[in-house]
């Protein structure tokens, strides 16, 4: 039966947590990318409005129309500021998600290292036991081939010496 480190369960939990944190990081990075796109779009709209305002002034708009364009521009600028603040918040969330992911990765790597070390130590112990068994078998075989068979106490050890005494 193969050795199964008790840390394998903990390793599985750490791996799942790491995957969850990675998914959170991906979502946060996607939100930051979408926010960046929205900011770029807002900047383009502001530039287009400014260009249109210059054209409108050259065309001779009335004061009310110019005031309306100015109010719209200021509202768009306020919306842009809100988007920038939201973008900063999203970047902060993404940084936090990145830190959380890296922490989970480190924790998983520590448990994985401990688990691998336990399994390696177990394999070494199995190798030592197998080598010890081989050494013991070798020594038993060597010992059994060097020593004469054991005799009981009632039998004489040398049969020719007993027959010589009787003769």
LINMOCOR-V819431 format. One record per residue. RES is the residue in one small letter. SS is DSSP state (@ for helix, = for strand, . for the rest). PSI is psi in whole degrees, 0 to 359 (NA if undefined). OMEGA is omega in whole degrees, -180 to 180 (999 if undefined). Layout:
BEGIN
res: {RES	RES}
ss: {SS	SS}
psi: {PSI	PSI}
omega: {OMEGA	OMEGA}
END
This chain:
BEGIN
res: {x	x	x	x	x	x	x	x	x	x	x	x	x	x	x	x	x	x	x	x	x	x	x	x	x	x	x	x	x	x	x	x	x	x	x	x	x	x	x	x	x	x	x	x	x	x	x	x	x	x	x	x	x	x	x	x	x	x	x	x	x	x	x	x	x	x	x	x	x	x	x	x	x	x	x	x	x	x	x	x	x	x	x	x	x	x	x	x	x	x	x	x	x	x	x	x	x	x	x	x	x	x	x	x	x	x	x	x	x	x	x	x	x	x	x	x	x	x	x	x	x	x	x	x	x	x	x	x	x	x	x	x	x	x	x	x	x	x	x	x	x	x	x	x	x	x	x	x	x	x	x	x	x	x	x	x	x	x	x	x	x	x	x	x	x	x	x}
ss: {.	.	.	.	.	.	@	@	@	@	@	@	@	@	@	@	@	@	@	@	@	@	@	@	@	@	@	@	@	@	@	@	@	@	@	@	@	@	@	@	@	@	@	@	@	@	@	@	@	@	@	@	@	@	@	@	@	@	@	.	.	.	@	@	@	@	@	@	@	@	@	@	@	@	@	@	@	@	@	@	@	@	@	@	@	@	@	@	@	@	@	@	@	@	@	@	@	@	@	@	@	@	@	@	@	@	@	@	@	@	@	@	@	@	@	@	@	@	@	@	@	@	@	@	@	@	@	@	@	@	@	@	@	@	@	@	@	@	@	@	@	@	@	@	@	@	.	.	.	.	.	.	.	.	.	.	.	.	@	@	@	@	@	@	@	@	.}
psi: {133	147	135	113	138	343	351	322	314	322	319	318	315	322	318	319	320	317	320	315	325	318	320	319	317	315	318	319	324	321	320	318	317	320	320	320	318	320	316	321	319	320	318	319	318	320	319	321	318	318	318	323	319	317	319	323	322	330	345	58	159	168	321	320	319	322	320	316	320	318	315	318	319	323	320	322	319	317	322	318	318	318	320	319	317	321	318	320	318	321	320	317	319	320	318	317	322	316	318	318	314	322	315	321	315	317	319	318	323	312	321	318	315	319	313	322	317	316	322	318	320	317	319	319	319	319	319	317	316	319	320	318	319	317	317	317	318	314	322	318	318	317	319	332	337	328	141	160	145	140	155	165	335	330	144	151	322	122	329	332	329	318	330	324	325	334	NA}
omega: {-177	178	177	-178	176	180	-179	179	178	178	178	178	179	179	178	177	178	179	179	179	178	178	177	178	179	179	180	179	177	178	178	179	179	179	178	178	179	178	179	178	179	178	178	178	179	178	179	179	179	178	179	179	179	179	-179	179	178	-178	177	177	176	-180	-180	179	178	179	178	179	180	179	178	180	180	177	178	178	177	178	178	178	178	178	178	177	177	178	178	177	179	177	178	178	179	177	178	178	179	179	179	179	-179	177	178	179	179	180	178	-179	178	-180	179	179	178	-180	179	179	178	-179	178	178	178	179	177	179	177	178	179	179	180	179	179	178	177	178	179	178	180	-179	177	-180	178	-178	-179	179	-179	-176	177	180	-178	180	176	-176	-178	-177	175	-176	178	-177	-179	179	179	-179	178	-180	-179	-176	999}
END
